[in-house]
Amino acid sequence: MKTLIYKCVNCGRYTLKKDRCMYCGGELKSAHPPNISLQSKILSLIIKERRKVRES
């Protein structure tokens, strides 16, 4: 999947640029969540973490 939108790690704003945030110059990361496969070896860990988040 091609990433079209990025989120700044520092200020949390979204941008289409790929190198640096146009507002604060911070580092950018993909704004899309990672794909999860049901055959994933770490699926049980993912499920446990999601349950913790829902309970709190």
Buried (B, 14 or more C-beta within 10 A) or exposed (E): EEEEEBBBEEEEBEBEEEEBBEEEEBEBEEEEEEEEEEEEEEEEEEEEEEEEEEEE
